[in-house]
Amino acid sequence: MDKHYQKFNNIHGGHNCEEELKKINLPKDMTGLTLLDIGCSEGFYCFEATKRGCTRVVGIDINAERIKIAKDMRNKSGYTNVYFFEADLYDIVKHISKFDIVLFLSVFHHLKYPVGALKILHELTKKLLIAEIEVSGTDNIRRDGHGFCYPPKNWVITAFKMAGWNNIEEMGIGKNGNRIIFCCVK
Ligand SMILES: C[S@@+](CC[C@H](N)C(=O)[O-])C[C@H]1O[C@@H](n2cnc3c(N)ncnc32)[C@H](O)[C@@H]1O
């Protein structure tokens, strides 16, 4: 896995976060809200949520190097209400409370148990889940050169429903033509 994923400030990953931010429709005013970013990478969206007024922001990622970068940046930033933890999403549900908004951006294809993950997101979300999920673009599963699998869109929507999500909307297209941004309201 590449050392850096996100591109912002002095982090030189391949994904332009400012461009992505325009697509995910994060509320402009987040005063008083709490936010959890699952698979937060170097923490761009967590810092953005803090700037927009969230009272408590938590980013978790299984990648120790990325979390170290996020923590270093946090320590230099002066923001005291953003926290980063190296953690696997499957392990966190018993340890943290619910958040108003949960972000789950481009993590789905990394996971062994995707329906289980959507169920965990359902347990952790109070109001809104914003999820970016790459689909195959066909009626079949697509595999890429890294061994990641991308299911058909209808499969993803069924998986959301199986996990308890009933109010699922497509908000647009994310990082590439097959990454769909879903907005799921509780
Ligand atoms: C493609 S990157 C997306 C990063 C960020 N969400 C974004 O959109 O800019 C996927 C991230 O999910 C993390 N990840 C993968 N499996 C995970 C798991 N089981 N629990 C927590 N994070 C995970 C990876 O380490 C990686 O940083």
The ligand as a Gaussian input file, in Angstrom:
#p B3LYP/6-31G(d) Opt

LIG

0 1
 C       -8.831000       4.218000      -0.484000
 S       -8.384000       4.834000       1.099000
 C       -9.592000       6.142000       1.355000
 C       -9.156000       7.152000       2.377000
 C      -10.151000       8.282000       2.690000
 N      -11.384000       7.742000       3.230000
 C      -10.433000       9.125000       1.486000
 O      -11.440000       8.897000       0.795000
 O       -9.625000      10.038000       1.202000
 C       -9.027000       3.553000       2.161000
 C       -8.576000       3.679000       3.599000
 O       -9.311000       2.704000       4.390000
 C       -8.425000       2.137000       5.332000
 N       -8.946000       0.832000       5.749000
 C       -8.989000      -0.319000       5.041000
 N       -9.540000      -1.311000       5.751000
 C       -9.878000      -0.780000       6.960000
 C      -10.484000      -1.309000       8.146000
 N      -10.839000      -2.604000       8.222000
 N      -10.677000      -0.491000       9.200000
 C      -10.276000       0.818000       9.137000
 N       -9.696000       1.374000       8.029000
 C       -9.501000       0.590000       6.947000
 C       -7.090000       2.062000       4.561000
 O       -5.991000       1.942000       5.427000
 C       -7.106000       3.368000       3.775000
 O       -6.458000       4.428000       4.457000

